[in-house]
């Protein structure tokens, strides 16, 4: 699958999972250095956001936006994954006051390869949003075609509202 970075085409590692497929097996690392496996994620509706580098403006804006939305969907776990180190993610979360979502490191590219979201020539993950139901089935997918653009938040949140209860502001 092709996406662009500043208008230049980049190839993903393969074809990312589609709606209706099951989340593949992968291992990530949380802020405490604990391994988080696919099996640990399943059981709740999950919004899984992948970003190329948390220390860049677009990734930062996106993650802060989902952090704000997490309060409105108490039954949904919000996860943001990048291949930044755990230390970089912890520093970013502390500096940005992000506490409503969980940052997970894919420094070893387990998710990147399993979900075919790794951009080998770019050296980072593509910008994607997945919504996964409690059984691990993918019910929504958005792959942002130009990595320097933000996702379509309205589309993501409308899809989430169809499967999860939202607490009004």
C-alpha positions as CSV (number, residue, x, y, z in Angstrom):
1,X,0.0,0.0,0.0
2,X,1.2,3.5,-0.9
3,X,1.0,6.6,1.2
4,X,2.9,9.9,0.8
5,X,5.3,11.8,3.0
6,X,5.4,15.5,1.9
7,X,4.0,14.3,-1.5
8,X,6.6,11.6,-2.0
9,X,5.3,8.1,-2.3
10,X,6.3,5.6,0.3
11,X,5.5,1.9,0.5
12,X,4.2,0.2,3.6
13,X,5.7,-3.1,4.6
14,X,2.6,-4.9,3.2
15,X,-1.2,-4.6,3.2
16,X,-2.5,-3.5,6.6
17,X,-5.4,-5.4,8.1
18,X,-8.9,-4.6,6.8
19,X,-12.2,-4.1,8.6
20,X,-13.6,-7.5,9.6
21,X,-10.2,-9.0,10.2
22,X,-8.8,-9.9,13.6
23,X,-6.1,-7.9,15.2
24,X,-2.8,-9.7,14.6
25,X,-0.5,-10.8,17.4
26,X,2.2,-8.3,18.5
27,X,4.0,-7.1,21.6
28,X,4.5,-3.5,22.7
29,X,6.0,-1.9,25.8
30,X,4.2,0.4,28.2
31,X,5.6,3.3,30.3
32,X,6.7,1.0,33.1
33,X,8.6,-1.3,30.7
34,X,5.9,-4.0,30.8
35,X,5.2,-6.0,27.7
36,X,1.7,-5.5,26.3
37,X,0.5,-8.2,24.0
38,X,-2.5,-8.3,21.7
39,X,-4.3,-10.5,24.2
40,X,-3.9,-7.8,26.8
41,X,-5.7,-5.3,24.6
42,X,-8.7,-7.5,23.7
43,X,-11.7,-7.4,26.0
44,X,-12.6,-3.7,25.6
45,X,-13.4,-1.5,22.6
46,X,-10.1,0.0,21.7
47,X,-9.1,3.0,19.6
48,X,-5.6,2.2,18.4
49,X,-3.8,5.2,16.9
50,X,-0.3,4.7,15.3
51,X,1.9,7.8,14.8
52,X,5.4,8.1,13.2
53,X,7.1,10.2,15.9
54,X,5.5,11.6,19.0
55,X,8.0,14.4,19.1
56,X,6.7,16.0,15.8
57,X,3.9,18.6,15.6
58,X,1.2,16.6,13.8
59,X,1.7,13.5,16.0
60,X,1.6,15.7,19.1
61,X,-1.6,17.4,18.1
62,X,-3.3,14.1,17.2
63,X,-2.3,12.4,20.4
64,X,-3.5,15.4,22.5
65,X,-6.8,15.4,20.6
66,X,-7.4,11.7,21.4
67,X,-6.3,12.3,25.0
68,X,-9.1,14.9,25.3
69,X,-11.7,12.6,23.7
70,X,-10.8,9.7,25.9
71,X,-12.7,11.3,28.8
72,X,-15.9,11.3,26.7
73,X,-15.7,7.5,26.1
74,X,-15.2,5.9,29.5
75,X,-15.8,2.4,28.1
76,X,-13.1,2.7,25.4
77,X,-9.4,2.3,25.9
78,X,-7.4,4.8,23.8
79,X,-3.9,3.6,22.8
80,X,-1.3,5.5,20.9
81,X,1.6,3.6,19.4
82,X,4.8,4.9,18.0
83,X,8.3,3.5,17.6
84,X,9.7,6.1,19.9
85,X,11.5,4.7,23.0
86,X,9.5,4.4,26.2
87,X,11.6,7.2,27.7
88,X,10.8,9.6,24.8
89,X,7.1,8.7,25.2
90,X,7.2,9.2,29.0
91,X,8.9,12.6,28.6
92,X,6.4,13.7,26.0
93,X,3.4,12.7,28.1
94,X,4.8,14.5,31.1
95,X,5.5,17.7,29.1
96,X,2.1,17.6,27.5
97,X,0.0,16.5,30.5
98,X,-1.3,13.5,28.7
99,X,-2.8,11.0,31.1
100,X,-6.1,9.8,29.6
101,X,-4.7,7.5,27.0
102,X,-1.9,5.0,27.1
103,X,1.2,5.4,25.0
104,X,2.9,2.2,23.9
105,X,6.3,1.8,22.3
106,X,6.8,-0.3,19.2
107,X,10.5,0.3,19.2
108,X,11.1,-3.3,18.2
109,X,8.5,-2.9,15.3
110,X,6.4,-5.9,16.4
111,X,3.1,-4.1,15.6
112,X,4.7,-2.4,12.6
113,X,5.5,-5.7,11.0
114,X,2.5,-7.7,12.2
115,X,0.0,-5.0,11.0
116,X,2.1,-4.1,8.0
117,X,2.2,-0.4,9.1
118,X,5.9,0.0,9.0
119,X,7.4,2.3,6.4
120,X,10.9,0.8,5.8
121,X,12.3,3.6,3.8
122,X,11.0,6.2,6.3
123,X,11.9,4.2,9.4
124,X,8.6,4.8,11.2
125,X,5.0,3.7,11.5
126,X,2.3,5.1,9.2
127,X,-0.4,7.3,10.6
128,X,-3.4,5.1,11.2
129,X,-6.5,4.8,13.4
130,X,-8.1,1.4,14.1
131,X,-11.2,0.8,16.2
132,X,-11.3,-2.8,17.5
133,X,-14.2,-4.4,19.3
134,X,-14.0,-6.4,22.5
135,X,-13.4,-9.6,20.6
136,X,-10.4,-8.2,18.7
137,X,-12.2,-7.7,15.4
138,X,-11.3,-4.6,13.5
139,X,-14.5,-2.5,13.0
140,X,-12.9,0.7,11.6
141,X,-9.8,1.6,9.8
142,X,-8.4,4.9,8.7
143,X,-5.0,5.1,7.0
144,X,-4.0,8.7,6.5
145,X,-2.9,9.0,2.9
146,X,-0.4,11.9,3.5
147,X,1.6,11.3,6.7
148,X,2.0,15.0,7.4
149,X,-1.8,15.5,7.6
150,X,-3.9,14.9,10.7
151,X,-6.5,12.1,10.5
152,X,-10.2,12.8,9.9
153,X,-11.2,13.1,13.5
154,X,-14.9,13.5,12.8
155,X,-15.0,10.3,10.9
156,X,-13.1,8.4,13.7
157,X,-15.3,9.8,16.4
158,X,-18.5,9.2,14.5
159,X,-17.5,5.6,14.0
160,X,-16.7,5.3,17.7
161,X,-20.1,6.8,18.7
162,X,-21.8,3.9,16.8
163,X,-20.2,1.3,19.1
164,X,-19.5,3.0,22.4
165,X,-21.4,5.2,24.8
166,X,-20.3,8.8,24.8
167,X,-20.5,11.0,27.9
168,X,-21.7,14.5,26.9
169,X,-19.5,17.4,27.8
